[in-house]
Amino acid sequence: MTTNFEEKHWRTVVIGGGQAGLAVGRSLAGQGDDFVILDASERVGDAWRTRWASLRLFTPAEHDGLPGVPFPAPAGTSPTKDELADYIAAYAERFDLPVRSGVRVLRLDRAGSGYRLLTTEGELTADRVVLATGTHPSPRRPRFADELAPEIRQLHSFDYRSPDAIGPGKVLVVGAGTSGVQIALDLAESHATSIAGRPTPQIPELLLRHLGGLFWWFISHVLTVRTPMGRKARGEVRGSGGPLIHVPAGELDRAGVARLPRVAGVQDGRPVLEDGRVLDVDTVIWATGFQPDFSWISFPVTDDSGWPAGDRGVSSLAPGLYFVGMPFQFGLTSGLVGGVGRDAAFVAEHLGRAESGPPPGLR
């Protein structure tokens, strides 16, 4: 097969050029590793640029930096998605990270003691692979979504861009996590909007404002897989989403957004709530989260939960395979921009220790 790569074999290939992949890349560069970062987007940061126009990070700027470079914004402010995209791009340039943009990995196979990657730019091999594809690999919708009447427009929060792109009529946002609440508030001024679902636990704004550092320490060091509280929270976060931060659910009432129970299914082509009410709406936005998609990997990598099997991103099923940026990979902050650096450093250190062979414990 022809290829556009100047090299066909690398010691390490990182799949994903977002914050997780770049954090890993900085650590690998510091170790002198021979590596490349493959990213499907045309530009570093595009995964953020293409999100909805009003999106802001729900964590304050002082907790949104990658290793070695604080986020360039005043403490307490909430960066926009474009500001974050520009920051990520500048980060890659500052450390001269070897990102190959516009390269999508189509298939990952085992090849002897290493791996073979089929990409849109050809085939290459690697001794080790780091999957840093982010926390949003595959949008999740309920199975009954296909039963909605064809005249009801449907889209996932991943595809939402702005109120102008939504046609006239009533809008139902399904899912009361952070994304669902933000989108409902974004739509409230221009559309009759309702939101269905049980809100995830809320972190009070005053707590963040006055005890932000202590709170960040708590979610970084207590809510981890090493504590009973953290292990319980991990199941809740992966199943229902993270807590509401910076977007109090009470703002929905002030904005005129109707709060409804969960959507239980479809009746006569219309969404029906768990209390039996059938809704007449024109658009449904599924803010129902994401799920991992490893269908492009030809060998087992997950446990019974569907998430990567292993400890802190080190695969227990495939020696030399690693993960970074998964939700609650080690702690609640694992999927956040300001928290991914810890997991990236752990994985890079493990890779460094494994230079002479398979990772310890996987020999």
N, C-alpha and C positions, 0 to 999 in steps of 0.2 A: 504494500500500500504506500502511496506517495504521502509525503508529509511536509509541512511548512516549518517544522521545528528545526532550529539549527543544531540541536542535540536530540537524540532519540532515547537516551537513558539518563536518569537523574538518581542521585542518592535518595532524595525526598521530593515528592510532589504534594503540594498543598492545593486542594480543590476548594475554591471559594476565595474571592478577593475583597470580602467585606471586612468589618472590624475584627472578626475572629481570625480570618486568614492572615491579615496584616500583623496582628499581634503575635501570631506564631512565627511569621516571617521575620519580624524584628529579632526575636529570640534566636532563631536558627542562624540569622546573619551574624549575630554575636558569637555563635559557636563555630563559624566558618564552614557551615554545612553547604553542600552542593544541592541547591533546591530551586524550584520554580513554583510560582503561584498561578494557577489557572482560574480565570474568572469569565463567566458567560456574558457579563455586561460589556458594553462597548467602552465605558469609562469607569474608572474606580469611583465608587460612590453612587452609581446609577440606581442601585437597588433602593436607595433612599430617595433619590430625585424623582422616581416614578410613583411614589406614594401620594396620598391625597394632599391637596395644596395647603391646607391649614394645619397639617400635622406638626406637632411639637413633641419633643421628648418629655416624658413625665418625670424624669429625674433631673435635678438641678445641675447646672453646668459644672459645678465643682466635682461632680461624680460621673462626668461623661467623658473623661479623658482616657486615651490609650496609654500603655506604658511609655514613660519618658517624655510625654508631651501633654501638659494640661490643656483642657479645652479653653480656647481663647474667648471667654465670655465672662461677665461678672457673676460672682457667686449668687445663687438664688434665682437666676434667670433660667428660662426653659428654651434651649436651642431649637430652631426650626429644622425641619428635615433637610432643607437645602444647606443650611449652615453645617450640619453634621456631614453631609455628603462632601462639601468642600474641605472640611477638616480631615476626613478620611483620605481624600485624594492628596492633600498636602502631606499627610503622614507617610503615605507610600513614597512620595517624591523625596521627602526629607531623608529617609533612610535608604533611598535608592533600592527599593525592594523589587525583585524580578517578577513583576506581574505581567502575564500575557492575557490581555483583554480580548473579549470576543471569542473565547475558546470554551465551548461547552463539552463536558465529559459525557459521553453517551453510554459507556459501559466500562465497568471495572471488573477484571478477571484476576484470578491467581495465576502466576507464571513462575513455576519453580518455587524458590524461596521468596520471590518478590511479587510484583504486580504488573499487569498490562492494562493500559488505559486507551480506549478508543475514543477519540475526540473529533470535533468538527474540523480540526486541522490535521488529522492523521492519527497515527498510533505512536505511543511511546511507552517506555517501561520505567519502573522505579523499584528501589529496594523497600521503601516505606511510603505510605500514603497517609495524609492527614485530611480528613473530611471536615471542612469549615464552611459548610453550606448554609449556615445560619439557622435561626430559630423558626423560619417560615418556609419550610421546604414544600409543603403541599396543603393548599386550603382545604378545610374540612367543612362539609355540609351534611345535614341530616339526610338519611336515606329517602325520606318522604319528600324532599325538595322537588324531585322529578314529577311528583303528583300534582303540583300547582298548575292552575290553568295557564295555557300558553300566553294569554294576554297579560299576565302578571310578569313584569320584568324582574329578573333575578340577577344579582351579582354578589360576589363575596367582598368583604372589606378590603381584601388584597387588591381588588380591581376598582375600588371607589376612588374618584379623583376630586370631584367638587360638586356642589349643589347644581351648578349649571349643566352638568352632564346627566342629571336625573330628570326624567320627563315630568310633566305636571301630574298632580294627583297626590294621593295619600301614600306615605312611606312607612313601612314597618322595618325597624332594625331589630334583628333577632340576635340576642347576646348582649348582656349588660356588663361586660368587662370593660377595660380601659378603651379599647378601640371602638366598641359599640357606643359607649357614652360620648366619646369625642365626635364620632360621626353623627350621632343624633343631635348633638348641640350644633354641629356645623350646618345641619339641614333645617333646624328649627325656624330660622327666620324666613325661609322661602317655601317650606313645605309643611303640611299637616303631618307631624311626625309622632310616631309611637315607638316604644322600645319594649321588647319582651324578654323576660328572663330574670333570674335572681341575681342581684348585684354581687360581685365578688367583694370580699372584705375591703374596707376603706381605710387608708392611712390618712389621718386628719392633717389638713394643711398646716395648722399651728405646730404640730409635732415636727414636721419637716422644717418649718421656718426657724424654730427655736432649739430643736434637738436633732437637727439634720445629721450632724456628724455621729452622734450616738446611735441614731436609727440606722445609718449606713453600716456602722460597725456591727450592729445586731443582726441585720439581714446578711451580712458578709461572713460573720464568724459563728453565729448561733444557728441560723437557718441553713444548715448544711446536712449532707448525708451522714455526718459523723454524730449527730444528736438525734434523740427520739423526736423532738419537736420538728427538727428539720426533715426527717424522713416522713413524718406525717404531712408536712407542708408540701413536700415534693409530689406526693400523690394528688393533692388537691390542685396544685399549680398545673401539673401536666394534664389533669382531667378537666379543670374548669377555668384555668387562666390565673394570672397573677392579681395581686390586690390593686384596687383603684388608688392611684397616686396622682395628685395635682388636679384631678377632675372629680370633685365631690358630686355624688349622686344627686344631692339637693339642687344642683344647678339645673337639672332636668326639669324640675318643677317650675323654677323661675323662668325657664325658657319656653314653657308651655308644652313640653314633651310628655305625652301620656305614658305612664308606666304600667306595664301589663304583666300578667303571669307568663310562665314559659309556654312556648308553642309546643303542643303535644302531637300534632300531625296535620293532616289535610282532610277537609270534608267538602265534597262537591267542588274541588279545585281551589278552595280557599283555605288559608291557614286557620287552624282551630286551636284555641288556648286550652290549657289543662283544666280550666273551669267550665269548658264547654262552649264558650263564645266563639262564633265564627266571624272572622274579620274581612271586611271589604276594603282591600288595599290595591294600589296600582303598582307598587314596587316593593320588593323584599330585598333587604341587604343582610346577608348572612355574616354576622360578626361572631362566628362560631369557632374561631381559632384555626389551628393548623395541626397537621399530623406528619410524622416522618414518612418519607418515601424513599425506600432503598431498593426499589424494583429494578434499578439499573445496575445493581451489584449482583453478580452471578453466584455468590456464595453467602451463607448465613452470617448475619452480623447482629441480629437482635435477639432479645430474650422474649418471654411470653407477653410482656407489656407492649412490644412493638418498638421499643427504644433500644439504642445500642447496648449490647451486653458488655460488661467490663467495669472497671473502677477508674473514676476520674478521667474518662476519655481514652483509657488504654484498653483496646479490645481484648476480650478473653477468648474470642473465637478465631481471630485471625492475627497471628503474630506480625507486627509491623504496621498494623492499621490503627489509626487514632481518630478521635473526634474532638472538636472544639466548637463551642458556641451553642450546644444543645440546651434546651430549657432545663434548669436545675441539674446540670451535669454534675456539679459538686455542691452548689449552693443556690440560693434564690437569685444571686447576682450573676450567675453564669451566663444567662441570656441577655444581660445588659451591657451596653458599650463600656461602662466604667468597671464592670466586673469580669469581663472576658479575659483580661490580661493575666489574672491569677491562673486560670485553667491553661491558657496558652503557655505560660512559663513552666507549669508542671509537665505538660506534654513535651515541650522542647527539651527540658532536662532529662526526661525519660528517653527521648531519642538520643540525646548525647551519651547517656549511659549505655545505650544499646549499640554503639558504633561497631563493636567487635562481634556482634551476633544478635540473636533474637532478644527481646526485652526480658529482664529478670522475671522468673515465674512462668515464662512461656517457652522455655527451652524444652 
